[in-house]
């Protein structure tokens, strides 16, 4: 299956989304685009501080409020919330430390049994 290309518009929109969350005090310890072949596309993975999984709808409401306050046009269906304990987040955080907002491409690597097909990392402080 062909992989959707992560285009510059999407990279820019992810950065705008993260800046909006930061501006509204929504605590994000990791944020990155990740390609999910089983979903057939890219999702902006957001790892909120203290999020243990579960109450996804509550977190999405907080994110939506932050986007609304900053007039950030971002489709919430493109967001995937993960806890810092998720194997993908743990694997990436072993090799990458990125505070603030960065742009690090990580493609086609296995880390501790987790295959990272393609990722674009803004922040990895998990």
N, C-alpha and C positions, 0 to 999 in steps of 0.2 A: 504494500500500500504506500502511495506517495504521502510524504509528510507535508502538511501545510507549512509554508514558510512563515517565520516570525518576521513580519514586516516592520519597517521603522515606525509606522503609525501606531502599531500595537506596543512597541517598545516605549514610545513617547507617552502613550495613554497609561501604561503601567506606572511610569514615573510620576505622572500627574496624579494618579490615584494614590500613590504612596505619599506624595507631598500633601495631599488633602487630608489623609489620615493623620499624618504628623501634625499638621496645622491645627487639627481639632483635638489633639491630645489622645488619639486612639493609639495605644501602645503596640507597635509591631516589632517583633524581634527578628523576623525573617520575612522576605517577600521576593518572589521570583516567578517568572513564567516557566512552566514546565509542560513539555509535550506529553500527552497521554494518548498512546496509540489506541487503547481500548475505548477511549471517548472520541477518537478521531480528531483531536485538536488540542489547542493550547488552553491552559487555565492559569490565571494569576493566583499563585499559591500565597496565602497570607497566613502567617503564624503569629497570632496575637499573644502578647505576654500573659502568662497565667491560664491560657486556654488549654483545657484537658480533653477537649472533644465533647461531644454530646450536644450542648445547647447551641447548635449552629444557627438556628433562626434568630436567637437573641443577638448573636454576634453580627449577623448580616443586617439586622435592624440598626445597630450602632454604626456599622459601616455606611449604610444608606443615609443615615442622618449626617454623618461627616461629609459625604459626597454632596448632599443637598446644600449644606452650609457653604461649601466652596463652589457650588454650581459645577461639579465635576461630572461630565457625561461619561459614565462607565456602566456597562451592563453587569449587574450582580451575578448573572448566570455564568459569567466568565471567571468568577472567583471560586477558589477551592480553599476552604479553611482546614488547616492541619494543626495538631498540637506539636510542640517541640519534640515530643517523644516519638513521633512518626518515623519509621525507618528511613524514608527519603530525606527528611530534614536532618536526622542524626547523621546520615551518611555524608551529605553535603557539608555539614558543619565541621566534620572531621578534617576536611581539606581546605575549606574556604572560610575566611573571616572577613566580613565586609560590613563596616559600620557606615552610617550615613546613607547615601544613595549612590550606588556604583553601577557599573555595567560589565558584568563578567559572564562570558559565554562558556558553558560546560557541556560538552557533547560526546556521546558514545563511550561512556566510562562505567565500569563496575566498581562499586565501593561496598565492601562487606556484604556481598551478595545482592546488592541493589543496583539495578541497571538504570543509569540516567541517560535516556535516549537523547534528550536535548533540553537544556535549561538556560535561561538568561537571568542572572542573579543581580538584584538591586541591593539587598541587605541580607546578611547571614550572621546574625549575632546570637543565634539560638544556642 
